[in-house]
Amino acid sequence: MGFWLEIVTLIVPGFNDSRAELGAIAKFIASVSTEIPWHVTAFHPEYKMTSPEATSAATVLAIVEIGREAG
């Protein structure tokens, strides 16, 4: 169609970091197209949002596996 789409998801602990929710996101993206890049970014508490804690590297790596499983 002549355009490029990428999706970015900010992972905030306790808000949207459940395996079920992330799995649903990954499956939806893959159902549209497995060619859509899905970027996940770690939350870092700063400025006016100083909680919750930062997203751990282990959580980000687990999400990589969720994405791979979805395609």
C-alpha positions in Angstrom: 0.0 0.0 0.0 3.0 2.3 0.0 3.4 3.0 3.7 5.4 1.6 6.6 4.0 0.9 10.0 5.8 0.2 13.3 4.3 -0.3 16.7 5.8 0.8 20.0 4.6 -0.3 23.4 5.8 1.2 26.6 5.9 -1.5 29.3 4.9 -0.1 32.6 5.2 -2.5 35.5 1.8 -3.3 37.2 -0.1 -1.5 34.4 0.4 -3.4 31.1 3.1 -6.0 31.8 1.0 -9.2 32.2 1.9 -12.1 29.9 -1.8 -12.4 28.9 -2.0 -8.7 27.8 1.3 -8.7 26.0 0.5 -12.1 24.3 -2.8 -10.6 23.0 -1.0 -7.6 21.6 1.6 -9.7 19.9 -1.0 -12.1 18.5 -3.1 -9.2 17.2 -0.1 -7.5 15.5 0.9 -10.9 13.9 -2.6 -11.4 12.7 -2.4 -8.2 10.8 1.0 -8.9 9.4 4.1 -10.6 10.6 6.1 -7.9 8.8 5.1 -5.2 11.3 8.0 -4.4 13.7 6.9 -4.4 17.3 9.2 -2.3 19.6 8.8 -2.7 23.3 10.4 0.0 25.5 11.2 -0.1 29.2 9.6 2.4 31.5 11.9 4.6 33.6 10.5 6.6 36.5 11.2 10.3 36.0 9.9 13.8 36.4 6.2 13.6 37.3 5.8 9.9 37.1 8.3 8.5 39.7 6.5 5.2 40.3 6.2 2.4 39.6 9.7 1.0 39.4 11.6 0.7 36.1 10.8 -2.1 33.8 13.4 -4.9 34.3 15.6 -6.3 31.6 14.2 -9.7 32.4 10.7 -8.5 31.6 11.8 -7.0 28.3 13.5 -10.3 27.4 10.4 -12.3 28.3 8.4 -10.0 26.0 10.8 -10.8 23.2 9.9 -14.5 23.6 6.2 -13.6 23.6 6.7 -11.8 20.3 8.6 -14.7 18.8 5.9 -17.2 19.9 3.3 -15.0 18.2 5.2 -14.9 15.0 
